[in-house]
Amino acid sequence: MRLLVRLFAALLGLAIAAGGVLLAIEVVWALLRPGTGGLIIPWQHLLSGLSSLSWHDPPVLVTAAVVAVVGLVLLLIAINAGPKDLRLHDPAPEVTAITDRRSLARLVGHQVREQDGVAGASVTASAKRVQVKATAQFRRFGDLRTRLSETAEHAVQDLPLRHTPEVLVSVAAPKERR
């Protein structure tokens, strides 16, 4: 989501910069040749066309509706783009404790990778779910999935999280080397 907000911010910045350059060109042209109209934008023609419109005309109402919808969409994107911190139980009334998803994933990942029979593991975490994708060292991994599930669940439950996320563990056999 942050990528989308950055993309919109960059596009908006480019549009404002282009508008500023266009305005500067038009102002310099108007100072050098007063009364000739615009260099790039035909201001006289544009002004006469806009002066014939009323606030109740359909093009004005449609433009206002489109601008309002685009503004609401951008507002919703900006609201949802904030950091997704996980709240912990507060140690004192005046202290707020948080952690981020990456730290939770790193903690679970370290504990999962320390288990016997694990060649590697990938962990992703959110407020609702911690997902572990482990690769076994050997083709037959027996109770490895159960052990990793218990390890991951204990790692999550040991943290003072306000809401305990669901833990999902999958184990894959190692890839064959050629």
Backbone as ProteinMPNN parsed JSONL, in Angstrom:
{"seq_chain_A": "MRLLVRLFAALLGLAIAAGGVLLAIEVVWALLRPGTGGLIIPWQHLLSGLSSLSWHDPPVLVTAAVVAVVGLVLLLIAINAGPKDLRLHDPAPEVTAITDRRSLARLVGHQVREQDGVAGASVTASAKRVQVKATAQFRRFGDLRTRLSETAEHAVQDLPLRHTPEVLVSVAAPKERR", "coords_chain_A": {"N_chain_A": [[0.82, -1.19, 0.0], [2.019, 1.18, 0.681], [3.612, 1.658, -1.514], [1.751, 2.366, -3.453], [0.81, 4.809, -2.43], [3.178, 6.292, -2.538], [3.568, 6.313, -5.283], [1.291, 7.774, -6.147], [1.894, 10.199, -4.864], [4.252, 10.924, -6.175], [3.323, 11.221, -8.822], [1.453, 13.283, -8.454], [3.191, 15.294, -7.588], [4.736, 15.626, -9.918], [2.717, 16.567, -11.655], [2.041, 19.002, -10.426], [4.495, 20.319, -10.642], [4.72, 20.473, -13.439], [2.499, 22.087, -13.955], [3.362, 24.425, -12.667], [5.61, 25.121, -14.235], [4.329, 25.559, -16.683], [2.661, 27.698, -15.952], [4.631, 29.628, -15.348], [5.807, 29.974, -17.875], [3.599, 31.016, -19.286], [3.151, 33.416, -17.862], [5.533, 34.844, -18.299], [5.369, 35.115, -21.08], [3.02, 36.663, -21.25], [3.969, 39.011, -20.071], [5.96, 39.801, -21.852], [4.589, 40.087, -24.3], [1.943, 41.643, -24.065], [-1.621, 41.289, -24.151], [-1.808, 39.537, -26.31], [-2.806, 37.05, -25.85], [-2.497, 33.64, -24.684], [0.571, 31.699, -24.831], [0.78, 28.854, -24.93], [-1.655, 27.925, -23.87], [-4.869, 28.795, -24.887], [-6.069, 31.372, -23.466], [-8.126, 33.355, -23.709], [-10.127, 32.12, -25.289], [-10.662, 29.918, -23.663], [-11.586, 31.188, -21.33], [-13.935, 32.451, -22.259], [-15.442, 30.185, -22.902], [-15.736, 28.937, -20.397], [-17.112, 30.9, -18.997], [-19.692, 30.727, -19.887], [-20.779, 28.583, -18.585], [-22.799, 27.214, -15.964], [-23.237, 26.605, -12.413], [-25.016, 24.561, -12.216], [-24.959, 23.088, -14.512], [-24.605, 20.024, -16.363], [-21.855, 19.164, -17.105], [-20.299, 20.48, -15.156], [-21.307, 19.442, -12.753], [-20.731, 16.706, -13.081], [-17.934, 16.773, -13.216], [-17.372, 17.733, -10.645], [-18.355, 15.576, -9.121], [-16.64, 13.5, -9.945], [-14.155, 14.469, -9.071], [-14.658, 14.512, -6.314], [-15.018, 11.747, -5.768], [-12.509, 10.697, -6.529], [-10.938, 12.038, -4.647], [-11.928, 10.911, -2.238], [-11.159, 8.223, -2.615], [-8.348, 8.502, -2.667], [-8.014, 9.468, -0.068], [-8.85, 7.247, 1.48], [-6.886, 5.402, 0.699], [-4.606, 6.657, 1.721], [-5.174, 6.611, 4.459], [-5.1, 3.864, 5.031], [-2.462, 3.288, 4.546], [-0.626, 3.552, 6.542], [1.878, 2.624, 9.032], [1.909, -0.798, 9.967], [1.759, -1.619, 12.85], [2.084, -3.87, 15.623], [0.31, -4.075, 18.544], [1.384, -4.329, 21.878], [0.81, -5.594, 25.216], [0.467, -2.985, 27.505], [3.097, -2.016, 29.61], [2.864, -0.187, 31.648], [0.497, 2.356, 32.659], [1.144, 4.802, 31.377], [2.798, 4.099, 29.31], [3.287, 2.952, 26.046], [3.555, 0.038, 24.21], [4.873, -1.385, 21.298], [5.383, -3.511, 18.427], [6.784, -4.399, 15.26], [5.667, -6.055, 12.227], [7.753, -7.283, 10.881], [9.677, -7.717, 12.873], [8.37, -9.562, 14.515], [8.134, -11.697, 12.695], [10.837, -12.214, 12.28], [11.649, -13.055, 14.848], [10.125, -15.435, 15.211], [11.079, -16.837, 13.012], [13.837, -17.223, 13.636], [13.646, -18.973, 15.82], [12.362, -21.146, 14.656], [14.186, -21.946, 12.695], [16.247, -22.911, 14.282], [15.515, -25.453, 15.009], [15.996, -29.007, 14.85], [16.508, -30.662, 11.761], [15.6, -28.73, 10.018], [16.147, -27.075, 7.077], [15.803, -24.557, 6.066], [13.775, -21.598, 6.432], [10.94, -19.557, 5.793], [9.275, -16.771, 6.945], [6.315, -14.982, 7.345], [4.489, -12.317, 8.768], [1.526, -10.956, 10.185], [-1.037, -8.943, 11.726], [-3.055, -10.726, 12.096], [-2.164, -13.234, 11.316], [0.524, -15.59, 11.365], [2.704, -16.945, 9.194], [4.507, -19.764, 8.406], [6.861, -21.135, 6.306], [8.604, -23.842, 5.883], [11.583, -25.636, 4.989], [12.559, -28.926, 4.857], [15.448, -30.809, 5.951], [15.797, -33.383, 5.148], [14.303, -35.988, 3.096], [12.305, -37.488, 4.393], [10.419, -36.284, 6.882], [8.906, -36.748, 9.142], [7.692, -35.948, 12.272], [8.189, -33.267, 12.035], [6.669, -31.046, 11.167], [4.765, -30.829, 13.227], [6.416, -30.276, 15.433], [7.507, -27.836, 14.603], [5.202, -26.282, 14.451], [4.463, -26.192, 17.152], [6.712, -24.879, 18.194], [6.601, -22.389, 16.854], [4.093, -21.458, 17.718], [4.551, -21.263, 20.498], [6.536, -19.292, 20.462], [5.074, -17.094, 19.552], [3.097, -16.923, 21.528], [4.607, -16.345, 23.748], [5.159, -13.687, 23.572], [3.872, -10.55, 24.717], [1.402, -9.958, 23.226], [-1.522, -8.138, 22.324], [-3.553, -9.245, 20.763], [-3.515, -12.491, 19.812], [-2.017, -13.834, 17.009], [-3.02, -16.179, 14.432], [-1.279, -19.204, 13.809], [0.259, -20.629, 11.083], [1.748, -23.414, 9.636], [3.81, -24.836, 7.205], [5.54, -27.525, 5.709], [8.04, -28.389, 3.471], [9.595, -30.778, 1.325], [13.132, -31.129, 0.719], [14.656, -29.688, -2.197], [15.767, -31.522, -5.024], [19.166, -31.952, -5.828], [21.147, -31.553, -8.693]], "CA_chain_A": [[0.0, 0.0, 0.0], [2.887, 2.35, 0.698], [4.059, 1.884, -2.878], [0.672, 3.087, -4.134], [0.814, 6.187, -1.934], [4.365, 6.943, -3.088], [3.315, 6.522, -6.706], [0.371, 8.914, -6.255], [2.6, 11.416, -4.459], [5.175, 11.289, -7.248], [2.539, 11.714, -9.954], [0.905, 14.581, -8.073], [4.309, 16.235, -7.612], [5.049, 15.928, -11.314], [1.641, 17.394, -12.21], [2.18, 20.351, -9.869], [5.687, 20.91, -11.25], [4.386, 20.808, -14.829], [1.622, 23.252, -13.892], [4.184, 25.583, -12.324], [6.4, 25.491, -15.414], [3.385, 26.114, -17.649], [2.275, 29.021, -15.459], [5.768, 30.535, -15.512], [5.921, 30.284, -19.308], [2.49, 31.889, -19.662], [3.35, 34.735, -17.248], [6.613, 35.516, -19.028], [4.809, 35.453, -22.394], [2.093, 37.785, -21.077], [4.763, 40.207, -19.788], [6.682, 40.194, -23.059], [3.627, 40.444, -25.344], [0.626, 41.805, -23.446], [-2.798, 41.379, -25.02], [-1.787, 38.593, -27.429], [-3.322, 35.743, -25.438], [-1.487, 32.739, -24.157], [1.497, 31.042, -25.743], [0.415, 27.441, -25.034], [-3.084, 27.788, -23.557], [-5.651, 29.935, -25.388], [-6.81, 31.847, -22.303], [-9.348, 34.08, -24.091], [-11.113, 31.131, -25.72], [-11.005, 29.122, -22.492], [-12.369, 32.03, -20.44], [-15.278, 32.632, -22.824], [-16.154, 28.906, -22.786], [-16.081, 28.692, -18.996], [-18.067, 31.9, -18.503], [-21.054, 30.349, -20.283], [-21.228, 27.462, -17.748], [-23.429, 27.496, -14.672], [-22.952, 25.58, -11.413], [-26.008, 23.494, -12.352], [-24.784, 22.396, -15.788], [-24.116, 18.648, -16.177], [-20.395, 18.977, -17.072], [-19.758, 20.964, -13.878], [-21.693, 18.478, -11.724], [-19.978, 15.459, -13.298], [-16.548, 17.043, -12.824], [-17.342, 17.798, -9.182], [-18.529, 14.222, -8.594], [-15.413, 12.742, -10.209], [-13.124, 14.975, -8.166], [-15.0, 14.057, -4.961], [-14.757, 10.304, -5.676], [-11.052, 10.518, -6.545], [-10.455, 12.505, -3.351], [-12.247, 9.899, -1.228], [-10.305, 7.057, -2.837], [-7.013, 8.862, -2.203], [-8.07, 9.56, 1.385], [-8.877, 5.884, 2.008], [-5.564, 4.806, 0.475], [-3.673, 7.28, 2.662], [-5.486, 6.144, 5.816], [-4.671, 2.474, 5.157], [-1.047, 3.135, 4.2], [0.226, 3.759, 7.706], [2.609, 1.439, 9.494], [1.056, -1.839, 10.546], [2.389, -2.05, 14.09], [1.345, -4.785, 16.482], [0.306, -3.544, 19.909], [1.665, -5.236, 22.985], [0.2, -5.139, 26.47], [1.213, -1.859, 28.036], [3.704, -2.341, 30.902], [2.399, 0.807, 32.619], [-0.543, 3.162, 32.007], [1.67, 5.885, 30.547], [3.741, 3.534, 28.356], [2.707, 2.165, 24.961], [4.556, -0.863, 23.643], [4.495, -1.923, 19.991], [6.411, -4.159, 17.621], [6.333, -4.434, 13.881], [5.47, -7.39, 11.673], [9.046, -7.85, 10.519], [10.331, -8.202, 14.091], [7.671, -10.792, 14.906], [8.532, -12.736, 11.744], [12.244, -12.535, 12.533], [11.708, -13.821, 16.096], [9.612, -16.779, 14.948], [11.992, -17.464, 12.064], [15.05, -17.679, 14.323], [13.344, -20.136, 16.641], [12.032, -22.27, 13.773], [15.419, -22.396, 12.025], [17.09, -23.596, 15.257], [15.039, -26.818, 15.206], [16.679, -30.058, 14.099], [15.837, -31.116, 10.55], [15.138, -27.597, 9.218], [17.181, -26.534, 6.195], [15.541, -23.131, 5.925], [12.388, -21.225, 6.698], [10.485, -18.232, 5.426], [8.18, -16.416, 7.852], [5.63, -13.707, 7.158], [3.628, -12.069, 9.917], [0.59, -9.833, 10.193], [-1.745, -8.896, 12.997], [-3.982, -11.857, 12.183], [-1.607, -14.536, 10.946], [1.951, -15.82, 11.203], [2.8, -18.055, 8.274], [5.848, -20.322, 8.351], [7.107, -22.086, 5.221], [9.901, -24.426, 6.198], [12.127, -26.675, 4.111], [13.208, -29.957, 5.66], [16.772, -31.211, 5.486], [15.731, -34.725, 4.583], [13.046, -36.317, 2.411], [11.315, -37.916, 5.397], [10.545, -35.33, 7.988], [8.165, -37.256, 10.294], [6.912, -35.029, 13.106], [8.789, -31.927, 11.933], [5.607, -30.023, 11.089], [4.187, -30.682, 14.573], [7.399, -29.586, 16.278], [7.609, -26.442, 14.165], [3.957, -25.607, 14.861], [4.561, -25.92, 18.594], [7.747, -23.864, 18.389], [6.093, -21.095, 16.387], [3.01, -21.032, 18.616], [5.157, -20.831, 21.764], [7.219, -18.019, 20.224], [4.054, -16.047, 19.462], [2.402, -16.8, 22.814], [5.509, -15.774, 24.752], [5.106, -12.233, 23.458], [2.656, -9.994, 25.328], [0.563, -9.355, 22.194], [-2.918, -7.963, 22.713], [-4.323, -10.223, 20.005], [-2.595, -13.528, 19.354], [-2.31, -14.225, 15.632], [-3.086, -17.594, 14.097], [0.005, -19.68, 13.304], [0.138, -21.638, 10.036], [3.067, -23.958, 9.323], [3.88, -25.839, 6.142], [6.888, -28.066, 5.555], [8.282, -28.947, 2.154], [10.799, -31.606, 1.206], [14.203, -30.388, 0.05], [14.748, -29.847, -3.654], [16.864, -32.408, -5.417], [20.293, -31.307, -6.484], [21.582, -32.311, -9.88]], "C_chain_A": [[0.868, 1.26, 0.0], [3.392, 2.683, -0.693], [3.024, 2.69, -3.648], [0.641, 4.553, -3.704], [2.02, 6.942, -2.488], [4.198, 7.237, -4.568], [2.381, 7.709, -6.92], [1.061, 10.216, -5.893], [3.568, 11.873, -5.556], [4.427, 11.849, -8.455], [1.946, 13.093, -9.665], [2.003, 15.643, -8.074], [4.711, 16.609, -9.032], [3.989, 16.817, -11.955], [1.745, 18.83, -11.703], [3.397, 21.05, -10.465], [5.412, 21.315, -12.695], [3.466, 22.025, -14.875], [2.386, 24.525, -13.565], [5.023, 26.063, -13.493], [5.501, 26.14, -16.457], [2.945, 27.528, -17.238], [3.409, 30.031, -15.634], [5.942, 30.938, -16.972], [4.834, 31.261, -19.736], [2.65, 33.295, -19.086], [4.436, 35.503, -17.985], [6.118, 35.943, -20.406], [3.868, 36.654, -22.288], [2.846, 39.077, -20.763], [5.488, 40.715, -21.034], [5.737, 40.692, -24.159], [2.237, 40.572, -24.733], [-0.487, 41.901, -24.498], [-2.812, 40.394, -26.176], [-2.398, 37.247, -27.078], [-2.179, 34.872, -24.96], [-0.615, 32.137, -25.236], [1.072, 29.588, -25.989], [-1.084, 27.251, -24.842], [-3.83, 29.012, -24.091], [-6.59, 30.459, -24.292], [-8.121, 32.537, -22.679], [-10.458, 33.113, -24.487], [-11.589, 30.292, -24.534], [-11.899, 29.908, -21.538], [-13.78, 32.239, -20.967], [-16.084, 31.341, -22.744], [-16.596, 28.629, -21.365], [-17.106, 29.696, -18.468], [-19.498, 31.566, -18.885], [-21.6, 29.189, -19.448], [-21.825, 27.959, -16.445], [-23.05, 26.37, -13.701], [-23.89, 24.389, -11.556], [-25.896, 22.743, -13.67], [-24.182, 21.001, -15.56], [-22.59, 18.492, -16.217], [-19.766, 19.42, -15.746], [-20.077, 19.964, -12.769], [-20.923, 17.166, -11.861], [-18.528, 15.641, -12.875], [-16.421, 17.095, -11.308], [-17.479, 16.408, -8.57], [-17.269, 13.387, -8.791], [-14.296, 13.182, -9.268], [-13.394, 14.51, -6.733], [-14.694, 12.568, -4.79], [-13.254, 10.031, -5.656], [-10.456, 10.967, -5.208], [-10.739, 11.505, -2.242], [-11.386, 8.653, -1.382], [-8.889, 7.339, -2.347], [-6.952, 8.966, -0.677], [-8.07, 8.173, 2.021], [-7.531, 5.189, 1.835], [-4.565, 5.368, 1.481], [-3.913, 6.807, 4.094], [-4.954, 4.731, 6.023], [-3.188, 2.271, 4.93], [-0.113, 3.298, 5.386], [0.95, 2.498, 8.123], [1.672, 0.472, 10.203], [1.739, -2.406, 11.791], [1.474, -2.979, 14.863], [1.448, -4.275, 17.912], [0.564, -4.653, 20.907], [0.919, -4.733, 24.216], [1.082, -4.046, 27.06], [1.783, -2.217, 29.41], [3.277, -1.383, 32.009], [1.368, 1.677, 31.904], [-0.009, 4.242, 31.087], [2.655, 5.41, 29.482], [2.981, 2.711, 27.319], [3.812, 1.332, 24.35], [4.032, -1.437, 22.333], [5.674, -2.691, 19.41], [5.906, -4.158, 16.188], [6.28, -5.877, 13.383], [6.797, -8.056, 11.353], [9.758, -8.407, 11.749], [9.689, -9.487, 14.584], [8.08, -11.94, 13.988], [9.978, -13.16, 11.983], [12.393, -13.392, 13.793], [11.255, -15.259, 15.87], [10.561, -17.524, 14.019], [13.254, -17.987, 12.713], [14.772, -18.951, 15.119], [13.008, -21.354, 15.793], [13.297, -22.821, 13.129], [16.368, -23.13, 12.967], [16.688, -25.049, 15.468], [15.824, -27.802, 14.34], [15.85, -30.448, 12.889], [15.329, -29.999, 9.662], [16.307, -27.061, 8.399], [17.03, -25.033, 6.031], [14.083, -22.849, 6.185], [12.145, -19.791, 6.269], [9.263, -17.917, 6.282], [7.627, -15.056, 7.464], [4.643, -13.542, 8.294], [2.733, -10.872, 9.656], [-0.104, -9.848, 11.542], [-2.645, -10.11, 13.188], [-3.319, -13.214, 11.998], [-0.09, -14.491, 10.89], [2.071, -17.079, 10.357], [4.259, -18.473, 8.134], [5.898, -21.32, 7.206], [8.516, -22.613, 5.413], [10.28, -25.462, 5.145], [12.892, -27.651, 4.981], [14.581, -30.277, 5.086], [16.714, -32.532, 4.732], [14.369, -34.964, 3.955], [11.949, -36.732, 3.39], [11.468, -37.013, 6.611], [9.654, -35.667, 9.168], [7.338, -36.206, 11.014], [7.436, -33.592, 13.05], [7.729, -30.831, 11.912], [4.995, -29.766, 12.464], [5.145, -29.912, 15.481], [7.517, -28.111, 15.903], [6.359, -25.653, 14.537], [4.007, -25.24, 16.325], [5.571, -24.822, 18.874], [7.239, -22.476, 17.999], [4.987, -20.582, 17.3], [3.55, -20.564, 19.959], [5.856, -19.485, 21.593], [6.222, -16.869, 20.18], [3.378, -15.832, 20.812], [3.285, -16.224, 23.907], [5.545, -14.251, 24.692], [3.823, -11.711, 24.1], [1.773, -9.259, 24.301], [-0.866, -9.226, 22.699], [-3.823, -8.978, 22.032], [-3.338, -11.24, 19.439], [-2.967, -13.941, 17.939], [-2.335, -15.748, 15.47], [-1.739, -17.996, 13.486], [-0.253, -20.8, 12.305], [1.537, -22.093, 9.65], [2.93, -24.962, 8.186], [5.342, -26.246, 5.987], [6.988, -28.705, 4.181], [9.555, -29.771, 2.181], [11.873, -30.799, 0.485], [14.188, -30.649, -1.458], [15.923, -30.74, -3.978], [17.936, -31.609, -6.123], [20.744, -32.169, -7.646], [23.057, -32.269, -10.051]], "O_chain_A": [[0.509, 2.274, -0.598], [3.582, 3.853, -1.024], [3.375, 3.593, -4.409], [0.462, 5.439, -4.539], [1.898, 8.106, -2.868], [4.631, 8.282, -5.054], [2.64, 8.558, -7.773], [0.838, 11.236, -6.545], [3.685, 13.068, -5.828], [4.853, 12.843, -9.044], [1.94, 13.965, -10.533], [1.773, 16.769, -8.514], [4.994, 17.773, -9.316], [4.323, 17.724, -12.717], [1.556, 19.772, -12.473], [3.341, 22.243, -10.762], [5.83, 22.389, -13.126], [3.627, 22.896, -15.73], [2.097, 25.586, -14.118], [5.14, 27.266, -13.725], [5.866, 27.156, -17.049], [2.869, 28.433, -18.07], [3.165, 31.171, -16.028], [6.194, 32.105, -17.273], [5.104, 32.219, -20.46], [2.316, 34.271, -19.757], [4.273, 36.69, -18.267], [6.433, 37.047, -20.85], [3.906, 37.554, -23.127], [2.391, 40.15, -21.159], [5.611, 41.923, -21.239], [6.074, 41.636, -24.874], [1.425, 39.66, -24.886], [-0.324, 42.498, -25.562], [-3.756, 40.411, -26.967], [-2.496, 36.379, -27.945], [-1.038, 35.321, -24.848], [-1.001, 32.07, -26.404], [1.014, 29.147, -27.137], [-1.712, 26.492, -25.58], [-3.461, 30.144, -23.78], [-7.747, 30.048, -24.2], [-9.135, 32.316, -22.017], [-11.603, 33.273, -24.064], [-12.777, 29.991, -24.417], [-12.86, 29.363, -20.997], [-14.733, 32.207, -20.189], [-17.297, 31.392, -22.539], [-17.704, 28.141, -21.141], [-17.889, 29.365, -17.577], [-20.432, 32.074, -18.264], [-22.772, 28.84, -19.586], [-21.413, 28.982, -15.899], [-22.596, 25.308, -14.125], [-23.581, 23.306, -11.059], [-26.686, 21.831, -13.915], [-23.35, 20.82, -14.67], [-22.06, 17.73, -15.408], [-18.812, 18.803, -15.272], [-19.219, 19.667, -11.938], [-20.51, 16.582, -10.859], [-17.952, 14.757, -12.241], [-15.466, 16.559, -10.747], [-16.789, 16.092, -7.601], [-16.873, 12.644, -7.892], [-13.572, 12.345, -8.73], [-12.461, 14.152, -6.015], [-14.158, 12.172, -3.755], [-12.78, 9.225, -4.856], [-9.546, 10.314, -4.697], [-9.881, 11.27, -1.391], [-10.932, 8.086, -0.388], [-8.291, 6.496, -1.678], [-5.949, 8.594, -0.068], [-7.361, 7.946, 3.002], [-7.085, 4.468, 2.727], [-3.76, 4.619, 2.034], [-2.964, 6.622, 4.855], [-4.41, 4.429, 7.086], [-2.697, 1.156, 5.11], [1.102, 3.185, 5.221], [0.659, 1.415, 7.615], [0.769, 0.874, 10.936], [2.234, -3.533, 11.781], [0.25, -2.889, 14.772], [2.546, -4.069, 18.428], [0.035, -5.759, 20.795], [0.455, -3.594, 24.253], [2.305, -4.179, 27.103], [1.045, -2.67, 30.284], [3.325, -1.739, 33.186], [1.36, 1.736, 30.675], [-0.661, 4.571, 30.096], [3.284, 6.234, 28.818], [2.141, 1.881, 27.664], [4.878, 1.847, 24.011], [2.899, -1.914, 22.259], [6.813, -2.535, 19.849], [4.719, -3.938, 15.943], [6.782, -6.793, 14.033], [6.948, -9.264, 11.536], [10.382, -9.466, 11.67], [10.385, -10.402, 15.023], [8.344, -13.045, 14.463], [10.3, -14.345, 11.896], [13.172, -14.345, 13.807], [11.93, -16.197, 16.294], [10.819, -18.712, 14.215], [13.707, -19.083, 12.383], [15.565, -19.893, 15.095], [13.336, -22.479, 16.171], [13.461, -24.037, 13.029], [17.213, -23.898, 12.506], [17.455, -25.811, 16.055], [16.259, -27.468, 13.239], [14.627, -30.555, 12.979], [14.689, -30.271, 8.646], [17.326, -26.645, 8.95], [18.021, -24.319, 5.874], [13.25, -23.755, 6.162], [13.021, -18.932, 6.368], [8.322, -18.708, 6.337], [8.377, -14.098, 7.277], [4.03, -14.513, 8.737], [3.126, -9.908, 8.998], [0.208, -10.674, 12.4], [-2.961, -10.479, 14.319], [-3.837, -14.23, 12.461], [0.508, -13.514, 10.44], [1.601, -18.148, 10.747], [5.127, -17.668, 7.796], [5.082, -22.24, 7.136], [9.496, -21.92, 5.14], [9.425, -26.073, 4.505], [13.767, -27.257, 5.752], [14.849, -30.052, 3.906], [17.484, -32.767, 3.801], [13.406, -34.249, 4.232], [10.79, -36.357, 3.219], [12.507, -36.99, 7.27], [9.648, -34.91, 10.139], [6.402, -35.641, 10.448], [7.144, -32.793, 13.94], [7.884, -29.803, 12.571], [4.736, -28.619, 12.826], [4.733, -29.007, 16.206], [7.614, -27.245, 16.773], [6.451, -24.48, 14.898], [3.647, -24.128, 16.711], [5.323, -23.937, 19.692], [7.431, -21.508, 18.735], [4.951, -19.394, 17.62], [3.065, -19.574, 20.508], [5.782, -18.63, 22.475], [6.491, -15.791, 20.709], [3.114, -14.694, 21.202], [2.781, -15.676, 24.888], [5.923, -13.601, 25.666], [2.788, -12.374, 24.029], [1.441, -8.088, 24.486], [-1.363, -10.096, 23.414], [-4.748, -9.508, 22.648], [-2.437, -10.887, 18.678], [-4.099, -14.353, 17.688], [-1.753, -16.49, 16.262], [-1.133, -17.226, 12.74], [-0.899, -21.796, 12.63], [2.409, -21.271, 9.369], [2.052, -25.824, 8.202], [6.253, -25.428, 6.115], [6.114, -29.475, 3.781], [10.473, -29.501, 2.956], [11.557, -29.886, -0.277], [13.756, -31.706, -1.917], [16.947, -30.718, -3.295], [17.649, -30.708, -6.911], [20.715, -33.397, -7.562], [23.585, -32.854, -10.997]]}, "name": "protein", "num_of_chains": 1, "seq": "MRLLVRLFAALLGLAIAAGGVLLAIEVVWALLRPGTGGLIIPWQHLLSGLSSLSWHDPPVLVTAAVVAVVGLVLLLIAINAGPKDLRLHDPAPEVTAITDRRSLARLVGHQVREQDGVAGASVTASAKRVQVKATAQFRRFGDLRTRLSETAEHAVQDLPLRHTPEVLVSVAAPKERR"}
